[in-house]
Amino acid sequence: MRAPGHGGEKRGEGRIVMLAYITRRLLATIPVMAVVAVFVFSMLRLTPGDPAAIIAGAAATSQDIVDIRQKLGLDRPIVTQFFIWITRVLSGDFGESFFYKK
């Protein structure tokens, strides 16, 4: 027979402590993921060349490039581009494949 106050109460307290620890760790990942998102977006935007010109190809006219930039949202402010990008990434939309066109 167990003495009152032993075993069950400590196990319940341990679960609460562990749940609090897990919650703190999960909340701590939010700023880390935000920094990673800004870093990845910046690296994508800092790559050399104009994405619209690369997609359009060598035979494209300047109007073709303008149309592609507008379609991709590259004519919008960089902050707007970031929020559109992060919203799509969080919903699982990683864009159109250059290879498969899907």
N, CA, C and O of each residue as an XYZ file, in Angstrom:
408
protein
N       0.833     -1.166      0.000
C       0.000      0.000      0.000
C       0.894      1.252      0.000
O       1.887      1.334      0.723
N       0.498      2.226     -0.844
C       1.280      3.461     -0.956
C       0.827      4.478      0.070
O      -0.343      4.561      0.444
N       1.803      5.243      0.504
C       1.489      6.333      1.426
C       0.879      7.480      0.639
O       1.245      7.693     -0.517
N      -0.035      8.219      1.233
C      -0.636      9.356      0.524
C       0.427     10.376      0.121
O       1.380     10.641      0.854
N       0.229     10.937     -1.069
C       1.144     11.963     -1.539
C       2.353     11.420     -2.270
O       3.238     12.194     -2.636
N       2.424     10.107     -2.499
C       3.565      9.528     -3.195
C       3.111      8.950     -4.528
O       2.013      8.405     -4.637
N       3.953      9.071     -5.525
C       3.709      8.406     -6.806
C       2.838      9.201     -7.745
O       3.356      9.891     -8.623
N       1.535      9.128     -7.589
C       0.600      9.713     -8.542
C       0.727     11.216     -8.688
O       0.655     11.745     -9.797
N       0.915     11.897     -7.586
C       1.015     13.354     -7.653
C       2.297     13.780     -8.348
O       2.282     14.730     -9.131
N       3.386     13.112     -8.086
C       4.653     13.477     -8.716
C       4.625     13.184    -10.206
O       5.191     13.932    -11.002
N       3.966     12.096    -10.581
C       3.869     11.762    -11.995
C       3.059     12.831    -12.726
O       3.424     13.223    -13.835
N       1.979     13.303    -12.133
C       1.172     14.362    -12.736
C       1.950     15.663    -12.849
O       1.847     16.373    -13.850
N       2.733     15.974    -11.813
C       3.555     17.177    -11.858
C       4.624     17.058    -12.933
O       4.931     18.032    -13.620
N       5.188     15.865    -13.077
C       6.200     15.632    -14.115
C       5.644     15.840    -15.507
O       6.320     16.381    -16.382
N       4.405     15.408    -15.711
C       3.761     15.603    -17.022
C       3.549     17.080    -17.310
O       3.748     17.538    -18.435
N       3.146     17.818    -16.293
C       2.926     19.254    -16.473
C       4.243     19.953    -16.795
O       4.301     20.809    -17.678
N       5.296     19.583    -16.075
C       6.608     20.175    -16.323
C       7.078     19.848    -17.734
O       7.604     20.711    -18.437
N       6.883     18.583    -18.149
C       7.305     18.178    -19.499
C       6.483     18.899    -20.567
O       7.033     19.329    -21.581
N       5.192     19.032    -20.352
C       4.334     19.746    -21.303
C       4.752     21.214    -21.408
O       4.774     21.778    -22.502
N       5.082     21.825    -20.279
C       5.547     23.221    -20.291
C       6.873     23.334    -21.052
O       7.080     24.278    -21.815
N       7.752     22.379    -20.839
C       9.048     22.373    -21.539
C       8.843     22.244    -23.046
O       9.442     22.989    -23.821
N       8.001     21.302    -23.462
C       7.736     21.101    -24.892
C       7.108     22.349    -25.492
O       7.466     22.755    -26.598
N       6.185     22.952    -24.782
C       5.534     24.177    -25.267
C       6.552     25.298    -25.449
O       6.533     26.000    -26.461
N       7.441     25.465    -24.470
C       8.482     26.505    -24.581
C       9.380     26.242    -25.783
O       9.712     27.165    -26.527
N       9.771     24.994    -25.973
C      10.651     24.653    -27.103
C       9.958     24.901    -28.440
O      10.579     25.411    -29.373
N       8.682     24.545    -28.540
C       7.944     24.789    -29.785
C       7.795     26.283    -30.053
O       7.933     26.726    -31.193
N       7.515     27.055    -29.014
C       7.403     28.507    -29.187
C       8.747     29.133    -29.559
O       8.790     30.135    -30.272
N       9.831     28.549    -29.083
C      11.162     29.069    -29.410
C      11.526     28.832    -30.872
O      12.391     29.522    -31.411
N      10.881     27.874    -31.513
C      11.183     27.622    -32.927
C      10.569     28.675    -33.847
O      11.009     28.829    -34.986
N       9.570     29.394    -33.372
C       8.901     30.386    -34.229
C       9.866     31.469    -34.700
O       9.938     31.712    -35.905
N      10.617     32.137    -33.809
C      11.553     33.147    -34.319
C      12.658     32.544    -35.189
O      13.113     33.176    -36.142
N      13.083     31.339    -34.868
C      14.114     30.691    -35.680
C      13.588     30.449    -37.089
O      14.288     30.710    -38.067
N      12.369     29.955    -37.196
C      11.786     29.708    -38.514
C      11.571     31.012    -39.279
O      11.693     31.037    -40.504
N      11.252     32.089    -38.571
C      11.085     33.381    -39.232
C      12.410     33.857    -39.823
O      12.448     34.353    -40.949
N      13.487     33.708    -39.068
C      14.807     34.107    -39.572
C      15.201     33.242    -40.766
O      15.733     33.752    -41.752
N      14.947     31.953    -40.686
C      15.253     31.051    -41.802
C      14.442     31.439    -43.039
O      14.972     31.437    -44.150
N      13.178     31.767    -42.857
C      12.332     32.164    -43.994
C      12.865     33.426    -44.660
O      12.924     33.499    -45.888
N      13.253     34.420    -43.864
C      13.809     35.658    -44.430
C      15.114     35.357    -45.153
O      15.366     35.898    -46.230
N      15.943     34.502    -44.572
C      17.213     34.138    -45.194
C      16.992     33.430    -46.536
O      17.622     33.785    -47.533
N      16.115     32.449    -46.566
C      15.850     31.703    -47.808
C      15.275     32.635    -48.871
O      15.703     32.598    -50.024
N      14.313     33.467    -48.494
C      13.728     34.407    -49.449
C      14.796     35.354    -49.995
O      14.834     35.630    -51.194
N      15.656     35.847    -49.116
C      16.719     36.753    -49.547
C      17.675     36.069    -50.514
O      18.080     36.663    -51.513
N      18.032     34.839    -50.226
C      18.935     34.097    -51.113
C      18.294     33.869    -52.482
O      18.970     33.935    -53.508
N      16.995     33.602    -52.492
C      16.304     33.415    -53.774
C      16.289     34.714    -54.582
O      16.416     34.693    -55.806
N      16.136     35.830    -53.893
C      16.068     37.123    -54.593
C      17.447     37.663    -54.974
O      17.557     38.468    -55.899
N      18.492     37.235    -54.278
C      19.833     37.740    -54.559
C      20.577     36.932    -55.624
O      21.708     37.270    -55.974
N      19.963     35.883    -56.136
C      20.624     35.110    -57.194
C      20.794     35.997    -58.418
O      19.941     36.837    -58.703
N      21.890     35.812    -59.143
C      22.134     36.689    -60.294
C      21.132     36.458    -61.418
O      20.632     35.353    -61.625
N      20.863     37.533    -62.129
C      19.972     37.462    -63.284
C      18.532     37.796    -62.923
O      18.123     37.714    -61.764
N      17.789     38.168    -63.931
C      16.381     38.479    -63.776
C      15.589     37.201    -64.028
O      15.657     36.651    -65.127
N      14.840     36.712    -63.040
C      14.089     35.471    -63.237
C      13.137     35.540    -64.442
O      12.964     34.557    -65.163
N      12.530     36.702    -64.646
C      11.600     36.845    -65.764
C      12.332     36.717    -67.101
O      11.819     36.088    -68.027
N      13.513     37.302    -67.208
C      14.291     37.217    -68.452
C      14.768     35.784    -68.691
O      14.800     35.320    -69.831
N      15.136     35.090    -67.620
C      15.580     33.703    -67.758
C      14.429     32.816    -68.205
O      14.605     31.959    -69.071
N      13.253     33.014    -67.624
C      12.082     32.223    -68.010
C      11.672     32.533    -69.441
O      11.317     31.628    -70.197
N      11.719     33.807    -69.815
C      11.279     34.215    -71.149
C      12.198     33.687    -72.247
O      11.745     33.388    -73.352
N      13.467     33.574    -71.945
C      14.409     33.082    -72.955
C      15.040     34.218    -73.736
O      14.676     35.383    -73.576
N      15.998     33.856    -74.587
C      16.781     34.848    -75.324
C      15.968     35.567    -76.401
O      16.257     36.719    -76.727
N      14.967     34.908    -76.948
C      14.190     35.493    -78.050
C      13.023     36.350    -77.570
O      12.237     36.825    -78.390
N      12.893     36.558    -76.269
C      11.754     37.298    -75.735
C      11.903     38.798    -75.958
O      13.004     39.349    -75.966
N      10.771     39.420    -76.135
C      10.758     40.880    -76.243
C      10.715     41.471    -74.837
O      10.481     40.764    -73.857
N      10.945     42.774    -74.757
C      10.895     43.419    -73.447
C       9.475     43.367    -72.872
O       9.302     43.310    -71.655
N       8.471     43.386    -73.734
C       7.085     43.282    -73.264
C       6.819     41.888    -72.687
O       6.086     41.761    -71.706
N       7.408     40.834    -73.285
C       7.272     39.483    -72.743
C       7.838     39.417    -71.320
O       7.247     38.811    -70.426
N       8.977     40.045    -71.138
C       9.617     40.041    -69.820
C       8.771     40.814    -68.818
O       8.614     40.374    -67.679
N       8.227     41.952    -69.217
C       7.353     42.737    -68.344
C       6.124     41.917    -67.957
O       5.707     41.930    -66.799
N       5.543     41.204    -68.923
C       4.364     40.377    -68.645
C       4.685     39.261    -67.647
O       3.889     38.985    -66.751
N       5.834     38.628    -67.798
C       6.231     37.557    -66.887
C       6.499     38.124    -65.492
O       6.101     37.529    -64.491
N       7.172     39.272    -65.430
C       7.423     39.899    -64.127
C       6.104     40.217    -63.421
O       5.983     40.040    -62.208
N       5.126     40.683    -64.184
C       3.818     40.993    -63.598
C       3.110     39.717    -63.153
O       2.515     39.682    -62.075
N       3.168     38.672    -63.971
C       2.517     37.397    -63.635
C       3.123     36.791    -62.364
O       2.400     36.237    -61.536
N       4.430     36.893    -62.210
C       5.116     36.329    -61.045
C       5.087     37.254    -59.827
O       5.479     36.850    -58.732
N       4.626     38.489    -60.011
C       4.575     39.436    -58.903
C       5.911     40.097    -58.620
O       6.093     40.688    -57.556
N       6.848     40.007    -59.555
C       8.173     40.599    -59.360
C       8.162     42.116    -59.498
O       9.159     42.778    -59.210
N       7.041     42.660    -59.937
C       6.916     44.111    -60.060
C       6.399     44.746    -58.762
O       6.280     45.968    -58.672
N       6.099     43.927    -57.774
C       5.586     44.425    -56.494
C       6.745     44.713    -55.543
O       7.861     44.242    -55.764
N       6.488     45.483    -54.488
C       7.544     45.753    -53.494
C       8.044     44.440    -52.864
O       7.303     43.461    -52.775
N       9.289     44.442    -52.439
C       9.932     43.236    -51.922
C       9.212     42.698    -50.683
O       9.139     41.483    -50.495
N       8.682     43.581    -49.839
C       7.957     43.138    -48.644
C       6.677     42.411    -49.049
O       6.332     41.383    -48.467
N       5.982     42.942    -50.036
C       4.771     42.289    -50.541
C       5.120     40.932    -51.138
O       4.406     39.955    -50.913
N       6.209     40.862    -51.896
C       6.651     39.589    -52.466
C       6.922     38.570    -51.370
O       6.563     37.400    -51.498
N       7.562     39.021    -50.282
C       7.872     38.110    -49.180
C       6.598     37.550    -48.562
O       6.506     36.344    -48.337
N       5.616     38.400    -48.284
C       4.397     37.917    -47.639
C       3.591     37.005    -48.562
O       2.972     36.050    -48.093
N       3.589     37.281    -49.847
C       2.938     36.366    -50.801
C       3.666     35.029    -50.790
O       3.036     33.972    -50.742
N       5.001     35.077    -50.834
C       5.811     33.850    -50.859
C       5.607     33.025    -49.596
O       5.376     31.818    -49.677
N       5.692     33.665    -48.420
C       5.579     32.922    -47.163
C       4.178     32.346    -46.997
O       4.027     31.246    -46.466
N       3.154     33.066    -47.440
C       1.788     32.551    -47.369
C       1.640     31.303    -48.228
O       1.026     30.320    -47.812
N       2.204     31.351    -49.419
C       2.121     30.188    -50.300
C       2.931     29.011    -49.772
O       2.477     27.869    -49.837
N       4.116     29.276    -49.254
C       4.955     28.196    -48.705
C       4.248     27.533    -47.527
O       4.235     26.306    -47.426
N       3.662     28.326    -46.641
C       2.978     27.771    -45.480
C       1.740     26.967    -45.863
O       1.310     26.093    -45.110
N       1.169     27.257    -47.026
C       0.014     26.478    -47.482
C       0.428     25.300    -48.359
O      -0.427     24.577    -48.869
N       1.742     25.102    -48.539
C       2.224     23.947    -49.302
C       2.411     24.211    -50.784
O       2.701     23.285    -51.541
N       2.251     25.460    -51.215
C       2.424     25.812    -52.625
C       3.853     26.306    -52.821
O       4.200     27.413    -52.412
N       4.678     25.470    -53.453
C       6.079     25.831    -53.670
C       6.324     26.356    -55.078
O       7.472     26.488    -55.504
N       5.247     26.657    -55.803
C       5.376     27.247    -57.121
C       5.374     26.227    -58.240
O       5.169     25.031    -58.036
N       5.611     26.748    -59.423
C       5.613     25.923    -60.635
C       7.011     25.404    -60.902
O       7.994     26.133    -60.773
N       7.088     24.150    -61.272
C       8.382     23.541    -61.586
C       8.862     24.041    -62.946
O       8.099     24.078    -63.911
N      10.132     24.422    -63.009
C      10.694     24.843    -64.283
C      10.838     23.650    -65.224
O      10.762     23.804    -66.443
N      11.044     22.475    -64.664
C      11.270     21.288    -65.477
C       9.983     20.626    -65.929
O       9.861     20.223    -67.085
N       9.012     20.511    -65.014
C       7.788     19.773    -65.312
C       6.615     20.684    -65.675
O       5.576     20.207    -66.129
N       6.778     21.984    -65.478
C       5.740     22.977    -65.774
C       4.415     22.653    -65.064
O       3.337     22.855    -65.622
N       4.513     22.154    -63.838
C       3.305     21.828    -63.047
C       3.318     22.625    -61.774
O       2.400     22.508    -60.963
